[in-house]
């Protein structure tokens, strides 16, 4: 039992990272391990395969009455669609407010910028397009050679070795980084879904519900919402005090409310405000996005 506890503490120490946001908040984050990342990818892959199989059946049915040229055209459309699906799915999901695909959400992971700043679309695109070089390019090379009957031992070993180098790359660096993460400057961290608010902090809400004006909520955007969510999850008193004071200075209100209660209420109100704006096509990435 003691050995297990020691191993667990050592694992926690090795996977903990300090991330300082532009507001000066030091967040203690835990990196995702290889098993979690693989599980998330497999869930996403199965989802994409289900979509791909459905699209393939539709393409085949629609091309039954066509000739060879029509099937060739549908084949080209299928290849383009598969490329857009396997890249667009990850890019669209990870540029969203949760910065995570469905697989990552189920496992409890998300993507963050190692600099502590906002996770940009450029970083998300870079980390996901690198997957083409890491995985799909060698697999496509092997697949085309096999289809033409040209696959030999050397080509097979080359393609398999290429894929393995990139596949096992996270196991041989301290921060569990894929090559895509290294290029984009990102981490994949643990962010389990838990109820946010005063209940998360182990407190009961007292007094009347806090109400904020649109002007008080509009001083922040999606990035600050994500930072506030992480502060509430870690429940570090010093970090909460720093963030609460920063928000109070910005909005000029609620100095007499405890930090935990104030932050939980502001988080819920800001999230509702940003989600409401999205319904009308308005997305505010951070406090500098006007």
Number of C-alpha atoms within 10 A of each C-alpha: 6 7 8 9 10 11 12 12 12 12 12 13 11 13 17 17 18 13 18 15 17 13 13 12 20 18 19 15 18 20 22 23 17 14 9 19 19 15 15 21 17 13 17 19 14 12 13 16 15 12 13 17 11 11 15 16 11 11 16 14 11 13 16 11 9 11 9 10 9 13 17 12 11 17 15 11 13 16 11 11 15 18 14 12 16 20 17 16 16 21 23 15 16 24 19 14 16 18 21 24 24 19 22 28 17 14 21 19 26 21 22 25 19 20 14 19 16 19 23 15 13 11 21 25 19 17 21 22 17 18 18 17 16 21 18 15 15 20 18 13 15 20 15 12 15 14 9 8 9 10 15 12 7 9 16 18 12 15 18 15 13 17 19 14 12 17 16 14 15 19 14 10 10 9 19 22 23 24 19 22 24 16 13 21 18 21 23 26 23 19 23 14 12 10 10 16 23 18 13 16 17 10 11 11 15 10 7 6 10 13 11 15 9 11 9 17 20 16 17 20 21 22 18 21 20 19 20 21 20 17 23 22 18 16 15 16 12 13 18 20 17 15 19 23 16 13 20 15 12 13 15 11 12 17 12 7 14 12 19 24 21 22 25 22 19 22 21 14 18 24 18 13 15 21 16 13 13 12 9 8 9 11 16 17 20 17 13 9 11 10
